Amino acid sequence: MSNTPNGQRPPLRSTLSGDPEMLELVEMFVADLSRRREAIRAAMEGRRADDLKRLAHQLRGASASYGLKPLGDAAGRVEDAIKRLEGRDAAELERVRAEVDELIEMCDRAAGG
């Protein structure tokens, strides 16, 4: 993925944003991303793997419905990584930090900031 001239990644836009029938729903979903992002961040910082997996699963499923497949893919990577860690010590959750950071960054890009 290319970066903008100032080194930041470009905003993530819904493929449905041009659909007048879906626009309001997409906007509501995108507006809720900051709340989801904070819940994901809090679950990671609190080492609550079950919460993090649930949040990633929900975002994975919803993102495609709102034309944000790359966001759903990132959420899927988090969910899958946590599944691979199940049954291990909570300290192992740090192994998914990069995937969680990418998911948070993509939430920011989709939410416009």
C-alpha positions in Angstrom: 0.0 0.0 0.0 1.4 3.4 -0.9 1.8 6.2 1.5 0.8 9.8 1.0 3.6 12.4 0.5 3.8 13.1 4.2 4.4 9.4 4.9 0.9 8.6 6.1 -1.3 5.9 4.6 -4.3 7.2 2.6 -7.8 7.0 4.2 -9.6 3.8 3.8 -12.9 4.3 2.0 -15.9 2.1 1.7 -16.6 0.6 -1.7 -20.3 1.4 -0.9 -19.9 5.1 -0.2 -21.2 5.9 -3.7 -24.4 3.9 -3.1 -27.1 6.4 -1.9 -29.1 3.5 -0.3 -26.1 2.4 1.8 -24.4 5.8 2.5 -26.2 6.5 5.8 -25.5 3.0 7.1 -21.8 3.2 6.1 -21.5 6.6 7.8 -23.0 5.2 11.0 -20.6 2.2 10.9 -17.6 4.4 10.3 -18.7 6.8 13.1 -18.7 3.9 15.5 -15.2 2.8 14.6 -13.5 5.1 17.2 -15.5 3.4 19.9 -14.5 0.0 18.5 -10.9 1.0 18.2 -10.8 2.1 21.9 -12.4 -1.2 23.0 -9.8 -3.1 21.0 -7.0 -1.0 22.5 -8.3 -1.5 26.0 -8.7 -5.3 25.5 -5.1 -5.5 24.3 -3.7 -3.4 27.1 -5.7 -5.3 29.6 -4.6 -8.6 28.1 -8.2 -9.7 27.7 -7.8 -12.2 24.9 -11.4 -13.3 24.9 -12.7 -9.7 24.6 -10.1 -9.0 21.9 -11.1 -12.1 19.9 -14.8 -11.2 20.2 -14.3 -7.6 19.1 -12.1 -8.6 16.2 -14.7 -11.3 15.2 -17.5 -8.7 15.2 -15.5 -6.2 13.2 -14.4 -8.9 10.8 -18.0 -9.8 10.0 -19.4 -6.3 9.8 -16.6 -4.7 7.8 -17.3 -6.6 4.6 -21.0 -5.7 4.8 -20.1 -2.0 4.8 -17.6 -2.2 1.9 -14.5 -2.1 4.1 -13.0 -5.5 3.3 -9.4 -4.5 4.1 -10.5 -3.6 7.6 -12.3 -6.9 8.0 -9.2 -8.7 6.7 -7.1 -7.0 9.4 -9.6 -7.9 12.1 -9.5 -11.5 10.8 -5.8 -11.6 11.2 -6.2 -10.5 14.8 -8.9 -13.1 15.5 -6.9 -15.9 13.8 -3.7 -15.0 15.7 -5.6 -15.1 19.0 -7.1 -18.5 18.2 -3.6 -19.8 17.6 -2.7 -18.7 21.1 -5.7 -20.2 22.9 -4.7 -22.3 25.9 -1.5 -20.4 26.4 -0.4 -17.9 29.1 -2.0 -14.5 28.9 1.5 -13.0 28.4 1.6 -14.7 25.0 -1.0 -12.1 23.8 1.9 -9.7 23.2 2.7 -11.8 20.2 -0.4 -10.4 18.4 0.6 -6.7 19.1 1.6 -6.0 15.5 -1.7 -7.3 14.1 -3.7 -5.3 16.7 -1.7 -2.2 16.0 -2.4 -2.6 12.3 -6.1 -3.1 13.0 -6.2 0.1 15.1 -4.4 2.0 12.4 -6.9 0.8 9.8 -9.8 1.8 12.0 -8.2 5.3 12.2 -7.9 5.4 8.4 -11.5 4.3 7.8 -12.7 6.8 10.4 -10.8 9.6 8.7 -8.3 10.3 11.5 
